[in-house]
Amino acid sequence: MRIRLAVREPVDDAAVCALHAAAFDEEPGGVTPMAARLERHDASWATAHDGDELVGFVRAVWDGGQHAFVLDTVVAPRLQGQGLGTMLLGALVQDCRARGIRWLHVDFEPRLASFYRGAGFAPTRAGLIDLTA
């Protein structure tokens, strides 16, 4: 296995959706137009491939200025826990920094705290509203 990381490389919508479903143990659904969303809303994204297979993905949406927000950190289940997520985040952080972004935010479940803290994210206070409630 030889993993190749890339930043802001074109993505295949179906591959990103399939990876997301597998990583979050969900039933595959329709194909979301991720490539169009990335080009329109994201400061950066990073991918990992094992040969032709997409095995990792993370993105940073932004405000067009100094703030970006990490979303969709996913690694293929067979590769989780081997450092690939940390490498993806590292590539994303480096690219965001090079693009002049000052603040990179992330929200996560408590069980993922050591992963994100290990990648350099410091604890902050934040607020959240469930708009479906």
N, CA, C and O atoms as CSV, one atom per row, in Angstrom:
chain,resi,resn,atom,element,x,y,z
A,1,MET,N,N,0.845,-1.181,0.000
A,1,MET,CA,C,0.000,0.000,0.000
A,1,MET,C,C,0.885,1.237,0.000
A,1,MET,O,O,1.790,1.372,0.823
A,2,ARG,N,N,0.612,2.125,-0.925
A,2,ARG,CA,C,1.329,3.404,-1.010
A,2,ARG,C,C,0.277,4.496,-1.090
A,2,ARG,O,O,-0.440,4.616,-2.083
A,3,ILE,N,N,0.196,5.285,-0.038
A,3,ILE,CA,C,-0.800,6.354,0.047
A,3,ILE,C,C,-0.233,7.616,-0.594
A,3,ILE,O,O,0.909,7.998,-0.340
A,4,ARG,N,N,-1.048,8.255,-1.425
A,4,ARG,CA,C,-0.679,9.523,-2.056
A,4,ARG,C,C,-1.621,10.600,-1.546
A,4,ARG,O,O,-2.838,10.490,-1.689
A,5,LEU,N,N,-1.049,11.652,-0.944
A,5,LEU,CA,C,-1.840,12.804,-0.483
A,5,LEU,C,C,-1.839,13.879,-1.562
A,5,LEU,O,O,-0.855,14.058,-2.280
A,6,ALA,N,N,-2.951,14.584,-1.664
A,6,ALA,CA,C,-3.053,15.699,-2.612
A,6,ALA,C,C,-3.877,16.804,-1.970
A,6,ALA,O,O,-4.736,16.541,-1.128
A,7,VAL,N,N,-3.614,18.028,-2.369
A,7,VAL,CA,C,-4.346,19.200,-1.884
A,7,VAL,C,C,-4.987,19.896,-3.074
A,7,VAL,O,O,-4.347,20.139,-4.097
A,8,ARG,N,N,-6.279,20.214,-2.912
A,8,ARG,CA,C,-7.063,20.916,-3.932
A,8,ARG,C,C,-7.007,20.236,-5.298
A,8,ARG,O,O,-7.006,20.898,-6.336
A,9,GLU,N,N,-6.962,18.936,-5.279
A,9,GLU,CA,C,-7.005,18.149,-6.514
A,9,GLU,C,C,-8.471,17.868,-6.849
A,9,GLU,O,O,-9.284,17.713,-5.938
A,10,PRO,N,N,-8.826,17.800,-8.132
A,10,PRO,CA,C,-10.219,17.486,-8.474
A,10,PRO,C,C,-10.680,16.188,-7.805
A,10,PRO,O,O,-9.906,15.241,-7.664
A,11,VAL,N,N,-11.951,16.161,-7.396
A,11,VAL,CA,C,-12.499,14.976,-6.731
A,11,VAL,C,C,-13.633,14.387,-7.554
A,11,VAL,O,O,-14.288,15.076,-8.336
A,12,ASP,N,N,-13.844,13.100,-7.356
A,12,ASP,CA,C,-14.961,12.387,-7.967
A,12,ASP,C,C,-16.098,12.381,-6.947
A,12,ASP,O,O,-15.950,11.842,-5.850
A,13,ASP,N,N,-17.223,12.978,-7.308
A,13,ASP,CA,C,-18.350,13.100,-6.381
A,13,ASP,C,C,-18.769,11.750,-5.803
A,13,ASP,O,O,-18.959,11.625,-4.593
A,14,ALA,N,N,-18.914,10.747,-6.655
A,14,ALA,CA,C,-19.362,9.431,-6.202
A,14,ALA,C,C,-18.357,8.806,-5.234
A,14,ALA,O,O,-18.755,8.166,-4.260
A,15,ALA,N,N,-17.065,8.986,-5.491
A,15,ALA,CA,C,-16.039,8.414,-4.616
A,15,ALA,C,C,-16.065,9.073,-3.239
A,15,ALA,O,O,-15.938,8.387,-2.225
A,16,VAL,N,N,-16.226,10.392,-3.190
A,16,VAL,CA,C,-16.293,11.089,-1.900
A,16,VAL,C,C,-17.530,10.631,-1.122
A,16,VAL,O,O,-17.441,10.372,0.078
A,17,CYS,N,N,-18.659,10.531,-1.777
A,17,CYS,CA,C,-19.901,10.106,-1.115
A,17,CYS,C,C,-19.799,8.668,-0.619
A,17,CYS,O,O,-20.262,8.363,0.481
A,18,ALA,N,N,-19.208,7.787,-1.403
A,18,ALA,CA,C,-19.039,6.393,-0.992
A,18,ALA,C,C,-18.098,6.290,0.199
A,18,ALA,O,O,-18.359,5.522,1.125
A,19,LEU,N,N,-17.015,7.045,0.191
A,19,LEU,CA,C,-16.082,7.037,1.318
A,19,LEU,C,C,-16.769,7.541,2.578
A,19,LEU,O,O,-16.617,6.947,3.645
A,20,HIS,N,N,-17.517,8.619,2.467
A,20,HIS,CA,C,-18.233,9.185,3.610
A,20,HIS,C,C,-19.204,8.156,4.190
A,20,HIS,O,O,-19.258,7.982,5.408
A,21,ALA,N,N,-19.962,7.480,3.346
A,21,ALA,CA,C,-20.919,6.473,3.808
A,21,ALA,C,C,-20.199,5.329,4.519
A,21,ALA,O,O,-20.648,4.873,5.571
A,22,ALA,N,N,-19.093,4.866,3.954
A,22,ALA,CA,C,-18.349,3.765,4.568
A,22,ALA,C,C,-17.737,4.173,5.908
A,22,ALA,O,O,-17.786,3.413,6.875
A,23,ALA,N,N,-17.161,5.372,5.960
A,23,ALA,CA,C,-16.485,5.825,7.178
A,23,ALA,C,C,-17.457,6.070,8.320
A,23,ALA,O,O,-17.106,5.885,9.485
A,24,PHE,N,N,-18.676,6.486,7.997
A,24,PHE,CA,C,-19.665,6.763,9.030
A,24,PHE,C,C,-20.700,5.647,9.161
A,24,PHE,O,O,-21.735,5.821,9.804
A,25,ASP,N,N,-20.408,4.499,8.544
A,25,ASP,CA,C,-21.256,3.308,8.621
A,25,ASP,C,C,-22.702,3.636,8.282
A,25,ASP,O,O,-23.628,3.282,9.012
A,26,GLU,N,N,-22.874,4.323,7.154
A,26,GLU,CA,C,-24.197,4.714,6.666
A,26,GLU,C,C,-24.494,3.979,5.372
A,26,GLU,O,O,-23.581,3.518,4.687
A,27,GLU,N,N,-25.743,3.872,5.048
A,27,GLU,CA,C,-26.132,3.317,3.755
A,27,GLU,C,C,-25.759,4.327,2.671
A,27,GLU,O,O,-26.018,5.521,2.822
A,28,PRO,N,N,-25.152,3.857,1.578
A,28,PRO,CA,C,-24.864,4.789,0.483
A,28,PRO,C,C,-26.161,5.415,-0.027
A,28,PRO,O,O,-27.169,4.733,-0.214
A,29,GLY,N,N,-26.111,6.695,-0.241
A,29,GLY,CA,C,-27.287,7.409,-0.743
A,29,GLY,C,C,-27.002,7.968,-2.116
A,29,GLY,O,O,-26.199,7.416,-2.868
A,30,GLY,N,N,-27.652,9.049,-2.436
A,30,GLY,CA,C,-27.416,9.709,-3.716
A,30,GLY,C,C,-26.038,10.351,-3.741
A,30,GLY,O,O,-25.343,10.409,-2.727
A,31,VAL,N,N,-25.668,10.818,-4.887
A,31,VAL,CA,C,-24.370,11.466,-5.065
A,31,VAL,C,C,-24.528,12.969,-4.886
A,31,VAL,O,O,-25.318,13.606,-5.583
A,32,THR,N,N,-23.783,13.520,-3.962
A,32,THR,CA,C,-23.767,14.951,-3.685
A,32,THR,C,C,-22.755,15.616,-4.616
A,32,THR,O,O,-21.681,15.056,-4.838
A,33,PRO,N,N,-23.056,16.774,-5.159
A,33,PRO,CA,C,-22.109,17.459,-6.051
A,33,PRO,C,C,-20.961,18.111,-5.270
A,33,PRO,O,O,-20.879,19.335,-5.175
A,34,MET,N,N,-20.084,17.281,-4.719
A,34,MET,CA,C,-18.995,17.777,-3.877
A,34,MET,C,C,-18.016,18.659,-4.641
A,34,MET,O,O,-17.599,19.699,-4.131
A,35,ALA,N,N,-17.649,18.266,-5.839
A,35,ALA,CA,C,-16.662,19.054,-6.592
A,35,ALA,C,C,-17.129,20.499,-6.762
A,35,ALA,O,O,-16.340,21.431,-6.604
A,36,ALA,N,N,-18.397,20.682,-7.080
A,36,ALA,CA,C,-18.933,22.040,-7.236
A,36,ALA,C,C,-18.933,22.784,-5.905
A,36,ALA,O,O,-18.631,23.976,-5.859
A,37,ARG,N,N,-19.272,22.086,-4.822
A,37,ARG,CA,C,-19.260,22.726,-3.495
A,37,ARG,C,C,-17.851,23.139,-3.113
A,37,ARG,O,O,-17.642,24.238,-2.599
A,38,LEU,N,N,-16.888,22.273,-3.360
A,38,LEU,CA,C,-15.506,22.589,-3.005
A,38,LEU,C,C,-15.028,23.841,-3.719
A,38,LEU,O,O,-14.435,24.729,-3.105
A,39,GLU,N,N,-15.285,23.907,-5.011
A,39,GLU,CA,C,-14.853,25.067,-5.796
A,39,GLU,C,C,-15.540,26.346,-5.348
A,39,GLU,O,O,-14.938,27.419,-5.392
A,40,ARG,N,N,-16.789,26.247,-4.918
A,40,ARG,CA,C,-17.578,27.425,-4.567
A,40,ARG,C,C,-17.341,27.892,-3.130
A,40,ARG,O,O,-17.281,29.096,-2.879
A,41,HIS,N,N,-17.206,26.952,-2.179
A,41,HIS,CA,C,-17.248,27.321,-0.760
A,41,HIS,C,C,-15.977,27.032,0.041
A,41,HIS,O,O,-15.850,27.500,1.172
A,42,ASP,N,N,-15.057,26.289,-0.510
A,42,ASP,CA,C,-13.952,25.804,0.311
A,42,ASP,C,C,-12.651,26.533,0.039
A,42,ASP,O,O,-12.330,26.872,-1.100
A,43,ALA,N,N,-11.907,26.767,1.115
A,43,ALA,CA,C,-10.574,27.328,0.998
A,43,ALA,C,C,-9.608,26.261,0.517
A,43,ALA,O,O,-8.702,26.532,-0.271
A,44,SER,N,N,-9.818,25.033,1.005
A,44,SER,CA,C,-8.914,23.948,0.659
A,44,SER,C,C,-9.569,22.613,0.974
A,44,SER,O,O,-10.569,22.547,1.690
A,45,TRP,N,N,-8.997,21.565,0.435
A,45,TRP,CA,C,-9.379,20.196,0.778
A,45,TRP,C,C,-8.167,19.315,0.496
A,45,TRP,O,O,-7.306,19.641,-0.322
A,46,ALA,N,N,-8.132,18.198,1.197
A,46,ALA,CA,C,-7.036,17.246,1.016
A,46,ALA,C,C,-7.640,15.866,0.798
A,46,ALA,O,O,-8.664,15.516,1.384
A,47,THR,N,N,-6.990,15.102,-0.046
A,47,THR,CA,C,-7.426,13.748,-0.329
A,47,THR,C,C,-6.262,12.789,-0.147
A,47,THR,O,O,-5.096,13.177,-0.218
A,48,ALA,N,N,-6.603,11.531,0.088
A,48,ALA,CA,C,-5.611,10.457,0.162
A,48,ALA,C,C,-6.092,9.328,-0.738
A,48,ALA,O,O,-7.260,8.940,-0.696
A,49,HIS,N,N,-5.194,8.815,-1.542
A,49,HIS,CA,C,-5.514,7.718,-2.455
A,49,HIS,C,C,-4.566,6.549,-2.217
A,49,HIS,O,O,-3.371,6.733,-1.986
A,50,ASP,N,N,-5.118,5.358,-2.279
A,50,ASP,CA,C,-4.346,4.117,-2.303
A,50,ASP,C,C,-4.532,3.579,-3.711
A,50,ASP,O,O,-5.548,2.948,-4.002
A,51,GLY,N,N,-3.576,3.816,-4.581
A,51,GLY,CA,C,-3.761,3.527,-6.000
A,51,GLY,C,C,-4.818,4.466,-6.541
A,51,GLY,O,O,-4.693,5.684,-6.416
A,52,ASP,N,N,-5.856,3.912,-7.138
A,52,ASP,CA,C,-6.958,4.717,-7.668
A,52,ASP,C,C,-8.077,4.915,-6.665
A,52,ASP,O,O,-9.029,5.645,-6.938
A,53,GLU,N,N,-7.977,4.273,-5.499
A,53,GLU,CA,C,-9.058,4.315,-4.508
A,53,GLU,C,C,-8.918,5.527,-3.580
A,53,GLU,O,O,-7.859,5.741,-2.991
A,54,LEU,N,N,-9.991,6.318,-3.454
A,54,LEU,CA,C,-10.029,7.412,-2.492
A,54,LEU,C,C,-10.179,6.796,-1.103
A,54,LEU,O,O,-11.160,6.102,-0.834
A,55,VAL,N,N,-9.207,7.048,-0.218
A,55,VAL,CA,C,-9.235,6.449,1.122
A,55,VAL,C,C,-9.259,7.492,2.234
A,55,VAL,O,O,-9.346,7.134,3.408
A,56,GLY,N,N,-9.183,8.777,1.885
A,56,GLY,CA,C,-9.242,9.824,2.894
A,56,GLY,C,C,-9.624,11.157,2.280
A,56,GLY,O,O,-9.316,11.445,1.123
A,57,PHE,N,N,-10.309,11.970,3.095
A,57,PHE,CA,C,-10.786,13.262,2.619
A,57,PHE,C,C,-11.020,14.173,3.814
A,57,PHE,O,O,-11.475,13.723,4.865
A,58,VAL,N,N,-10.710,15.450,3.653
A,58,VAL,CA,C,-11.037,16.486,4.620
A,58,VAL,C,C,-11.122,17.805,3.871
A,58,VAL,O,O,-10.449,17.998,2.858
A,59,ARG,N,N,-11.954,18.715,4.376
A,59,ARG,CA,C,-12.132,20.002,3.696
A,59,ARG,C,C,-12.217,21.130,4.701
A,59,ARG,O,O,-12.495,20.913,5.880
A,60,ALA,N,N,-11.972,22.350,4.214
A,60,ALA,CA,C,-12.093,23.552,5.036
A,60,ALA,C,C,-12.956,24.564,4.291
A,60,ALA,O,O,-12.520,25.154,3.302
A,61,VAL,N,N,-14.187,24.761,4.774
A,61,VAL,CA,C,-15.043,25.813,4.221
A,61,VAL,C,C,-14.589,27.129,4.835
A,61,VAL,O,O,-13.974,27.141,5.901
A,62,TRP,N,N,-14.890,28.232,4.168
A,62,TRP,CA,C,-14.375,29.494,4.710
A,62,TRP,C,C,-15.284,30.662,4.446
A,62,TRP,O,O,-16.271,30.575,3.715
A,63,ASP,N,N,-14.909,31.779,5.080
A,63,ASP,CA,C,-15.673,33.009,4.952
A,63,ASP,C,C,-15.105,33.915,3.872
A,63,ASP,O,O,-15.582,35.037,3.701
A,64,GLY,N,N,-14.109,33.460,3.150
A,64,GLY,CA,C,-13.472,34.273,2.120
A,64,GLY,C,C,-12.386,35.178,2.671
A,64,GLY,O,O,-11.771,35.944,1.928
A,65,GLY,N,N,-12.149,35.090,3.975
A,65,GLY,CA,C,-11.147,35.935,4.620
A,65,GLY,C,C,-10.176,35.119,5.448
A,65,GLY,O,O,-9.412,34.310,4.921
A,66,GLN,N,N,-10.216,35.342,6.755
A,66,GLN,CA,C,-9.234,34.733,7.642
A,66,GLN,C,C,-9.731,33.520,8.415
A,66,GLN,O,O,-8.946,32.900,9.132
A,67,HIS,N,N,-11.001,33.161,8.297
A,67,HIS,CA,C,-11.571,32.057,9.067
A,67,HIS,C,C,-11.992,30.910,8.152
A,67,HIS,O,O,-12.613,31.123,7.111
A,68,ALA,N,N,-11.641,29.688,8.561
A,68,ALA,CA,C,-12.099,28.493,7.848
A,68,ALA,C,C,-12.512,27.464,8.900
A,68,ALA,O,O,-12.131,27.560,10.066
A,69,PHE,N,N,-13.296,26.479,8.465
A,69,PHE,CA,C,-13.873,25.500,9.366
A,69,PHE,C,C,-13.696,24.110,8.775
A,69,PHE,O,O,-14.083,23.867,7.632
A,70,VAL,N,N,-13.118,23.202,9.539
A,70,VAL,CA,C,-12.878,21.831,9.083
A,70,VAL,C,C,-14.187,21.048,9.062
A,70,VAL,O,O,-14.950,21.061,10.027
A,71,LEU,N,N,-14.432,20.364,7.942
A,71,LEU,CA,C,-15.592,19.489,7.794
A,71,LEU,C,C,-15.184,18.187,7.115
A,71,LEU,O,O,-14.168,18.114,6.423
A,72,ASP,N,N,-15.995,17.176,7.331
A,72,ASP,CA,C,-15.921,15.918,6.578
A,72,ASP,C,C,-14.581,15.197,6.670
A,72,ASP,O,O,-14.104,14.666,5.667
A,73,THR,N,N,-13.974,15.166,7.832
A,73,THR,CA,C,-12.754,14.385,7.991
A,73,THR,C,C,-13.132,12.912,7.950
A,73,THR,O,O,-13.786,12.416,8.868
A,74,VAL,N,N,-12.731,12.209,6.903
A,74,VAL,CA,C,-13.084,10.795,6.748
A,74,VAL,C,C,-11.885,9.988,6.258
A,74,VAL,O,O,-11.097,10.439,5.426
A,75,VAL,N,N,-11.779,8.783,6.806
A,75,VAL,CA,C,-10.753,7.830,6.397
A,75,VAL,C,C,-11.447,6.490,6.206
A,75,VAL,O,O,-12.322,6.122,6.990
A,76,ALA,N,N,-11.061,5.768,5.173
A,76,ALA,CA,C,-11.633,4.450,4.921
A,76,ALA,C,C,-11.492,3.597,6.184
A,76,ALA,O,O,-10.434,3.608,6.813
A,77,PRO,N,N,-12.534,2.861,6.563
A,77,PRO,CA,C,-12.496,2.072,7.798
A,77,PRO,C,C,-11.264,1.175,7.932
A,77,PRO,O,O,-10.738,1.032,9.036
A,78,ARG,N,N,-10.798,0.581,6.863
A,78,ARG,CA,C,-9.650,-0.339,6.942
A,78,ARG,C,C,-8.343,0.375,7.277
A,78,ARG,O,O,-7.362,-0.269,7.650
A,79,LEU,N,N,-8.325,1.711,7.146
A,79,LEU,CA,C,-7.107,2.481,7.410
A,79,LEU,C,C,-7.213,3.385,8.632
A,79,LEU,O,O,-6.262,4.098,8.952
A,80,GLN,N,N,-8.335,3.368,9.311
A,80,GLN,CA,C,-8.497,4.222,10.490
A,80,GLN,C,C,-7.542,3.783,11.592
A,80,GLN,O,O,-7.233,2.601,11.738
A,81,GLY,N,N,-7.084,4.764,12.363
A,81,GLY,CA,C,-6.192,4.489,13.482
A,81,GLY,C,C,-4.736,4.290,13.094
A,81,GLY,O,O,-3.937,3.837,13.914
A,82,GLN,N,N,-4.379,4.620,11.859
A,82,GLN,CA,C,-3.006,4.428,11.387
A,82,GLN,C,C,-2.296,5.740,11.059
A,82,GLN,O,O,-1.204,5.729,10.491
A,83,GLY,N,N,-2.912,6.871,11.416
A,83,GLY,CA,C,-2.279,8.169,11.211
A,83,GLY,C,C,-2.657,8.887,9.932
A,83,GLY,O,O,-2.199,10.005,9.698
A,84,LEU,N,N,-3.477,8.274,9.103
A,84,LEU,CA,C,-3.838,8.909,7.841
A,84,LEU,C,C,-4.664,10.173,8.058
A,84,LEU,O,O,-4.458,11.167,7.362
A,85,GLY,N,N,-5.592,10.152,9.007
A,85,GLY,CA,C,-6.388,11.346,9.301
A,85,GLY,C,C,-5.515,12.504,9.746
A,85,GLY,O,O,-5.750,13.650,9.362
A,86,THR,N,N,-4.517,12.208,10.549
A,86,THR,CA,C,-3.585,13.241,11.010
A,86,THR,C,C,-2.788,13.807,9.841
A,86,THR,O,O,-2.550,15.013,9.772
A,87,MET,N,N,-2.378,12.941,8.928
A,87,MET,CA,C,-1.647,13.419,7.747
A,87,MET,C,C,-2.543,14.294,6.866
A,87,MET,O,O,-2.093,15.318,6.352
A,88,LEU,N,N,-3.796,13.899,6.691
A,88,LEU,CA,C,-4.736,14.708,5.908
A,88,LEU,C,C,-4.926,16.081,6.531
A,88,LEU,O,O,-4.861,17.100,5.844
A,89,LEU,N,N,-5.163,16.099,7.849
A,89,LEU,CA,C,-5.330,17.386,8.532
A,89,LEU,C,C,-4.073,18.231,8.408
A,89,LEU,O,O,-4.158,19.444,8.213
A,90,GLY,N,N,-2.915,17.609,8.518
A,90,GLY,CA,C,-1.656,18.346,8.382
A,90,GLY,C,C,-1.538,19.007,7.016
A,90,GLY,O,O,-1.124,20.162,6.918
A,91,ALA,N,N,-1.899,18.285,5.969
A,91,ALA,CA,C,-1.852,18.847,4.615
A,91,ALA,C,C,-2.842,19.996,4.473
A,91,ALA,O,O,-2.538,21.015,3.854
A,92,LEU,N,N,-4.029,19.824,5.052
A,92,LEU,CA,C,-5.041,20.878,4.998
A,92,LEU,C,C,-4.578,22.118,5.753
A,92,LEU,O,O,-4.698,23.231,5.240
A,93,VAL,N,N,-4.054,21.944,6.953
A,93,VAL,CA,C,-3.568,23.059,7.765
A,93,VAL,C,C,-2.470,23.811,7.021
A,93,VAL,O,O,-2.488,25.040,6.962
A,94,GLN,N,N,-1.530,23.089,6.461
A,94,GLN,CA,C,-0.423,23.716,5.745
A,94,GLN,C,C,-0.929,24.545,4.565
A,94,GLN,O,O,-0.461,25.661,4.342
A,95,ASP,N,N,-1.879,24.003,3.814
A,95,ASP,CA,C,-2.396,24.742,2.669
A,95,ASP,C,C,-3.199,25.963,3.113
A,95,ASP,O,O,-3.078,27.032,2.514
A,96,CYS,N,N,-4.010,25.819,4.147
A,96,CYS,CA,C,-4.775,26.972,4.651
A,96,CYS,C,C,-3.831,28.070,5.129
A,96,CYS,O,O,-4.060,29.249,4.860
A,97,ARG,N,N,-2.787,27.692,5.825
A,97,ARG,CA,C,-1.795,28.673,6.291
A,97,ARG,C,C,-1.156,29.384,5.094
A,97,ARG,O,O,-0.999,30.605,5.109
A,98,ALA,N,N,-0.791,28.634,4.073
A,98,ALA,CA,C,-0.156,29.216,2.883
A,98,ALA,C,C,-1.107,30.152,2.151
A,98,ALA,O,O,-0.659,31.067,1.460
A,99,ARG,N,N,-2.400,29.940,2.289
A,99,ARG,CA,C,-3.392,30.785,1.625
A,99,ARG,C,C,-3.762,32.009,2.457
A,99,ARG,O,O,-4.627,32.786,2.054
A,100,GLY,N,N,-3.121,32.193,3.610
A,100,GLY,CA,C,-3.348,33.381,4.421
A,100,GLY,C,C,-4.494,33.273,5.415
A,100,GLY,O,O,-4.907,34.277,5.996
A,101,ILE,N,N,-5.004,32.089,5.614
A,101,ILE,CA,C,-6.067,31.897,6.607
A,101,ILE,C,C,-5.441,31.916,7.990
A,101,ILE,O,O,-4.432,31.253,8.231
A,102,ARG,N,N,-6.032,32.665,8.886
A,102,ARG,CA,C,-5.462,32.804,10.229
A,102,ARG,C,C,-6.067,31.822,11.213
A,102,ARG,O,O,-5.348,31.255,12.036
A,103,TRP,N,N,-7.376,31.609,11.148
A,103,TRP,CA,C,-8.074,30.790,12.135
A,103,TRP,C,C,-8.726,29.587,11.459
A,103,TRP,O,O,-9.489,29.731,10.504
A,104,LEU,N,N,-8.413,28.406,11.969
A,104,LEU,CA,C,-9.021,27.180,11.478
A,104,LEU,C,C,-9.777,26.544,12.639
A,104,LEU,O,O,-9.179,26.132,13.632
A,105,HIS,N,N,-11.076,26.470,12.504
A,105,HIS,CA,C,-11.963,25.973,13.553
A,105,HIS,C,C,-12.358,24.524,13.264
A,105,HIS,O,O,-12.328,24.079,12.117
A,106,VAL,N,N,-12.728,23.799,14.318
A,106,VAL,CA,C,-13.289,22.457,14.142
A,106,VAL,C,C,-14.186,22.140,15.332
A,106,VAL,O,O,-13.879,22.498,16.469
A,107,ASP,N,N,-15.289,21.470,15.058
A,107,ASP,CA,C,-16.155,20.899,16.094
A,107,ASP,C,C,-16.015,19.388,15.997
A,107,ASP,O,O,-15.789,18.852,14.912
A,108,PHE,N,N,-16.147,18.701,17.125
A,108,PHE,CA,C,-16.028,17.248,17.091
A,108,PHE,C,C,-16.701,16.637,18.304
A,108,PHE,O,O,-16.944,17.306,19.308
A,109,GLU,N,N,-16.995,15.361,18.189
A,109,GLU,CA,C,-17.564,14.606,19.298
A,109,GLU,C,C,-16.477,14.368,20.343
A,109,GLU,O,O,-15.299,14.289,19.995
A,110,PRO,N,N,-16.854,14.251,21.621
A,110,PRO,CA,C,-15.856,14.037,22.670
A,110,PRO,C,C,-14.909,12.859,22.407
A,110,PRO,O,O,-13.737,12.922,22.777
A,111,ARG,N,N,-15.396,11.799,21.782
A,111,ARG,CA,C,-14.551,10.627,21.529
A,111,ARG,C,C,-13.411,10.927,20.544
A,111,ARG,O,O,-12.459,10.154,20.445
A,112,LEU,N,N,-13.509,12.048,19.818
A,112,LEU,CA,C,-12.471,12.415,18.856
A,112,LEU,C,C,-11.523,13.494,19.376
A,112,LEU,O,O,-10.674,13.988,18.633
A,113,ALA,N,N,-11.666,13.857,20.651
A,113,ALA,CA,C,-10.850,14.942,21.213
A,113,ALA,C,C,-9.352,14.669,21.089
A,113,ALA,O,O,-8.604,15.561,20.690
A,114,SER,N,N,-8.901,13.471,21.417
A,114,SER,CA,C,-7.459,13.206,21.367
A,114,SER,C,C,-6.937,13.281,19.933
A,114,SER,O,O,-5.799,13.695,19.713
A,115,PHE,N,N,-7.757,12.885,18.953
A,115,PHE,CA,C,-7.350,12.981,17.550
A,115,PHE,C,C,-7.137,14.438,17.157
A,115,PHE,O,O,-6.085,14.785,16.620
A,116,TYR,N,N,-8.121,15.292,17.418
A,116,TYR,CA,C,-8.004,16.692,17.008
A,116,TYR,C,C,-6.994,17.458,17.863
A,116,TYR,O,O,-6.286,18.324,17.349
A,117,ARG,N,N,-6.920,17.152,19.147
A,117,ARG,CA,C,-5.907,17.805,19.990
A,117,ARG,C,C,-4.508,17.403,19.513
A,117,ARG,O,O,-3.599,18.232,19.467
A,118,GLY,N,N,-4.344,16.127,19.159
A,118,GLY,CA,C,-3.061,15.653,18.654
A,118,GLY,C,C,-2.668,16.302,17.340
A,118,GLY,O,O,-1.482,16.389,17.019
A,119,ALA,N,N,-3.654,16.761,16.575
A,119,ALA,CA,C,-3.392,17.443,15.306
A,119,ALA,C,C,-3.137,18.936,15.507
A,119,ALA,O,O,-2.903,19.663,14.541
A,120,GLY,N,N,-3.182,19.398,16.771
A,120,GLY,CA,C,-2.845,20.787,17.051
A,120,GLY,C,C,-3.994,21.710,17.385
A,120,GLY,O,O,-3.771,22.897,17.619
A,121,PHE,N,N,-5.226,21.204,17.416
A,121,PHE,CA,C,-6.371,22.058,17.726
A,121,PHE,C,C,-6.498,22.253,19.235
A,121,PHE,O,O,-6.550,21.285,19.994
A,122,ALA,N,N,-6.547,23.502,19.655
A,122,ALA,CA,C,-6.660,23.852,21.069
A,122,ALA,C,C,-8.134,23.918,21.470
A,122,ALA,O,O,-8.991,24.211,20.635
A,123,PRO,N,N,-8.433,23.646,22.744
A,123,PRO,CA,C,-9.825,23.764,23.201
A,123,PRO,C,C,-10.301,25.216,23.157
A,123,PRO,O,O,-9.544,26.143,23.446
A,124,THR,N,N,-11.551,25.389,22.795
A,124,THR,CA,C,-12.178,26.709,22.812
A,124,THR,C,C,-13.596,26.569,23.329
A,124,THR,O,O,-14.129,25.462,23.414
A,125,ARG,N,N,-14.194,27.676,23.670
A,125,ARG,CA,C,-15.614,27.689,24.014
A,125,ARG,C,C,-16.378,28.027,22.750
A,125,ARG,O,O,-15.950,28.875,21.966
A,126,ALA,N,N,-17.486,27.379,22.555
A,126,ALA,CA,C,-18.287,27.636,21.362
A,126,ALA,C,C,-19.751,27.440,21.695
A,126,ALA,O,O,-20.089,26.900,22.748
A,127,GLY,N,N,-20.607,27.871,20.811
A,127,GLY,CA,C,-22.037,27.680,20.957
A,127,GLY,C,C,-22.583,26.898,19.785
A,127,GLY,O,O,-21.983,26.861,18.711
A,128,LEU,N,N,-23.745,26.262,20.003
A,128,LEU,CA,C,-24.337,25.438,18.969
A,128,LEU,C,C,-25.852,25.477,19.105
A,128,LEU,O,O,-26.376,25.366,20.214
A,129,ILE,N,N,-26.554,25.632,18.001
A,129,ILE,CA,C,-28.015,25.583,17.977
A,129,ILE,C,C,-28.421,24.484,17.012
A,129,ILE,O,O,-27.969,24.465,15.867
A,130,ASP,N,N,-29.268,23.566,17.463
A,130,ASP,CA,C,-29.861,22.544,16.591
A,130,ASP,C,C,-31.070,23.164,15.922
A,130,ASP,O,O,-32.112,23.328,16.557
A,131,LEU,N,N,-30.951,23.508,14.661
A,131,LEU,CA,C,-32.028,24.197,13.949
A,131,LEU,C,C,-33.159,23.254,13.525
A,131,LEU,O,O,-34.166,23.700,12.974
A,132,THR,N,N,-32.995,21.956,13.780
A,132,THR,CA,C,-34.060,21.010,13.462
A,132,THR,C,C,-34.940,20.745,14.663
A,132,THR,O,O,-35.974,20.088,14.539
A,133,ALA,N,N,-34.549,21.245,15.826
A,133,ALA,CA,C,-35.314,20.996,17.062
A,133,ALA,C,C,-36.470,21.968,17.191
A,133,ALA,O,O,-37.221,21.909,18.165
